[in-house]
Amino acid sequence: MLRHPGGHPPDPPHDGTGLFTIGELARATGLTVRTIRYWSDEDVLHPVTRSSGGYRLYDAESVARLELIRTLRELGLGLDDVRKVVSGEKDVAAVAATHVAALDAQIRSLKVTRAVLSTVARRGSTTEEMTLMNRLARLSAAERRRVLEEFVDEMFHGLDTADPVVRDRMREMAVDLPDDPTSEQVDAWVELAELLQDPQFRARMRKVAEFNAAGRGPETPAGASMWFSRKLVHLAAEALVRGVDPGSPEAGRILRDLIGDADPAMVLERLQSSVSDEVARYRELLSVVKGRGPESAYRAEFAWVVAALEACVGS
C-alpha cells in the first residue's frame, strides 16, 4: 500500500464514496496533479469512474497501482513498459530483465565515454584526435574484429608457405574491449587501431610474414614458429633472471640450445624484423587490451636474444 510522505496510509475521502479525485489522490500520495493526469491520459492509470461533473475518480486499488507506477518510473522504465506491467501484459521480472540488459549497454557506453575522456585529458588531445579516439573506441565488436582480420589477411596474402598456426593465432587475437574498460585499455585499443592503419607498419609486418614463409619447407611442421618463440621466451627469461650478459660464452651456449645448427646471422635477420619498436609495441598493445599488461609481450626477452645474436655474429 502506498505510504503518505508522513508515513501513514492515505485517508479515504470523506464523501462516503471511497473514491478519490485527482486532487485528493495527489495530496494523499505526494505526487502532482499534473503527473497523475498525465499518467491517466497515457492509459497507465485508469480511473474507476467519473463524477457527474466529468471528473476522474480513483479507488484504493488505484492508489496501490499508482505506487507501482511511480516505482517503475523511478527505476527508469518507459511508459510503454509500465503500461504493460500494470495491465498484466508483461510480468515485472520480464520487464526488469529487459531493462537490466538496456542499462548494462548504457553503463558500458558511459564507461567507454569516461575512459575516452580520461585518455583525452591525459594525452592533451586536440579536437580532431578526440573525435577519432571516440569513433575508434565505439566501434562494435564485429567492426573491431574486422579491423584486425583485414590486417592479418593483408599480412599473409599470397604467402601459402607461412606457418598456418601463426596465421590462425593472429586471427584469433582479434580483440574487443571488455565490458568495463580501463582508460589504459581504451588508449591501447585506439593506438592499436591507429597503428594498424599506418602503411609503414603494415609493410613492416608484411616483411615479418614473408620471412616466416621463406623459412619454411614442406617438411616444416605447423606451429614450429610458435614453438621457437615459446622456447626463446623461456630461455631468455632464465638468462635475464640470472643476469647473463648477451656477449658472454654462457649466452653463446644458450643460443646453441635455441637455434641449434641454424646460421646465427639468418636467425638474427628474421628476429630483427619482428622485434622492432613498432612490432614490439603492437604486441604490447594487444596484451594491454586483453588485460594482461605490456610485460606479456616479452619485449625484454626478445631484445636479449637479439643482443646475444648480434654479439655472436660480430665475434
N, C-alpha and C positions, 0 to 999 in steps of 0.2 A: 504494500500500500504506500502510496506517495506520502511523503512527510512534508509538513509545512516547514518553512525556514526556521521556525522556533522549535521544531522537534515534535510537534503534535500532529496527528492526522487532521485533515481538513474537516471543519464542522459542516454538517449538512445544511442546506439552505433552510431558512425559517419560514418559507411559504407553504410548507406541508407537502410539497410535491416530490421532494427528494431529488430534484433536478437543479442543475447549476446553469446559470447564464455564463457567457464567456467572461464577463467581468468578475463574477463570483469565482469562477474557475481560476482566473488569473490571480485574484487575491489569495486563494487557497494554496496555490502552487508556487507562487513567486515568479511565474512566467508573465510575459507581457501579453496584453490582449492582442496586439498585432501578431505575435508569434503564434498564438493559438489559432487565430483566424486564418493565418497563412497555412498552417498545417491542415486545417479543415478544408480550405479551398483546394489544397493539393490531394484531397481524399486520403490523407494519412490518419486523421482523427475525424470520425463520423459523429455528428450529433444524433442523439436518440430521437429527438422530435423537434418541433419548432413551436414557439408560443403563438398565441392568437395574433400577436403583433408581428410575427415572422422571424423572431429572434431564435437563434440556435440554442438548444438546451442539451445538457450532458448529464449522465448519471455517475454513480460511484465507480462503475466499471470503466467509464471514460477517464476517470481520474487515474486509475491504475494503468490504463493504456497510455495516458499522457506521460506517466513516469517511464514506461518502456521506450516511448518515442524519444523523450529527452535523453535517456541513457544512450540509446543507439546513435543519436546525433552527436552527443559529446564524444563518442568513440570514433566519430568521423565517417559513419555510414551515410551514403547519399539517400535522398528521399525515396528513390525508386526501391532500393533495398529495404528501407524502413517500412515502406508500404507493403512489400511482400511478406515481411516478418509479421507485421501487425494483422494482416489479412489471413495469415496461416498458409500462404502460398509457398513460403520457404521457412525452414526452421532456423533458429538463431545460430545453431552450430554450423550449418552450411554457409550461411552468410558470413559468419565470423571467419571461417576458414578462407573464403574467397578474399575477404578484406585483409586478412593476415598476409596472403600472397601479394596483394597490391601494396601493402605497407612495406613488405620486405623489398620489393622492387624500388619503392620510393626511397627507403632508407639507404639502399645500395647506391642509388643515384646521388643522394645527398653526400654520402661518404666519398664517392668519386669526386664530386664537386669540391668538397673540403680538401681532399688530397691534392687536386689540381691547383687550387688557390694557394695551398701551403707551398707547393713547388714553385709557383709563380713568385710568391713572396721571397722564397729563399734564393731563387735564381736572379731576381730583379728583372724579370722578363719584360719584353716590350709587348704592346698590344697585339702585334702580329704573332709573336711567339705564344702568347696566352691563348689566342684563338686556335692556333694549330694544336697546342697541347690538349685543349679541351676536346677538339674534334677527334684526335687520335685516342684519347682516353675513353671516349664514349662510343667507340666502335663496338659493334655487337661481337659476341663470342665467335660467331661464324665469320665475321669480317676480319677479326684478329687472326683467326686460323688461316684464312685465305691469304693474308699478307705474307705469313711465313711459308705457306705451302708454295706460293708462286715463286718466292725467293729460292726455295730448295729445288723446285723444278728447273729454274733457270740455271742454277749452280751445277746440276748434273745432266743437263740436256745433251744428248748425244754421246755421253760417256758410259757406254754399255759395260765396260770392264771395271767401273768403280765398284767398291765394296757395297753390295746391296744392303748389308746390315747398317752401314754408316748412313746410307741414303734413307732407309726406313727410320732409323733412330732420329735423324734430323727432322723428318716429317712429324714424328711423334712428339717432338719438342715444341710444336706449335702451342703457344702458351696463352692463357687467358688470365685476366686479373681476378684475384679472389673476390669473394663477396664483400669482404671488409679490407680493402687495400690500404696499405700504409702509404704515406706520401712518397717514401722511397721506392715502393713498388710502382706507383703511378709514374714517377720520374723515370724509373728504369724502363718501363714499357714505352714511354714517349721517346726516350733516347734510342731504344731498340728499333722502334718503327722508323725514326729518322735515319738511323744507320742503314737499315735495310733498303732504303730508297736512295742511298748515296752510290752513284755509279762507280766511284773508285773502290769502295768497299766491296761491291758486288763483283768487280773484276778481280780483286784480291782473293775473294772466296772461290771464284771460279778457278783460279790458279791452284788453290788448295785441292779442289776436286780433281783437277787434271793430274796433279802429282799422284793422288791416290789411285786414279785409273791407270796411270803409266806404270806404277809399281806392282801391278797385279797380273799374274798369268793365269792360264786355265787351271793350273794345279793349286793356286792360292785359295785356301778355304774361306768361305764367307765369314766375316767377323774378325778376320785376322787383324785388321786395323784397330778395332776396339780392344782386342786382347793386348796389342802392343801399347796402346795408350794406358790401359789399366796397369800393366807391368811398369811402364815408365813412371807413373804417379807413385806407385808403391816403392820402387827402388829410390827414386829421388826424394820422397818424403823421409825415408830412413836416413838417407845421406844428409839431408838438411838437419834432422834432429841430432845426428852425431857430429855435425859441423864439418863434414868432409869438404875439403877445398876442391873446386871443379878441376883444377890443374894438377892435382896430386896423383901419385901412382894408384892410390886406392880408388879414385874416381875412374881411372882407366879400367880397373878390374870390374867396376860396376857397369861401365859402358859395354864391356865384352859380354857380361851377363845379359845385358839388354838387347844388343844388336847382333850378337854372335859374330859371324864372319862377314857381315854386310860392310860395305865401304862407308867409313865414318863421314866422308865428305858428302856422299849421296844422302845419307840419313840427315846430315846437318842441313843440306839444301831444302829437303822436304819439311823438316821441322821449322826452319826459319820462316817458311811460307805460312805456317799455321800458328806461330807464336808472336806475330807482330802485335803491336799495341792495340790495333783495331780489332784483330781477331780475338785477342785475349779479352778485350772489353766486351765483345759480342758474347763470349761465354759467361762473363761475369754478369751481364745484364739479364741473360736467360736465368741464371741462378737466383738473382735477386727477385725477379718477377715470380719465380716458383717458390720463393720464401726460404731458400737455402742459404742465402748470403753469398757475397762475391768470393769468399775463400774457397768455395766448392768448385770454382773454375780452375784451380790448381795452377795459377799463373807462376807462382814461385817454383813449383816442381818442374814445369816445362822450361823455365828460364835456366834452372840449374843444369838440366841435361844439355841444353844448347851451349851453355858456357863450357861444359865438360867436353862436348864435341869440338867446339872451336879450339880449345886447348890441345886436343888430340890431333886435329888436322894441322894445326900450326906448329906442332912439335917436330 
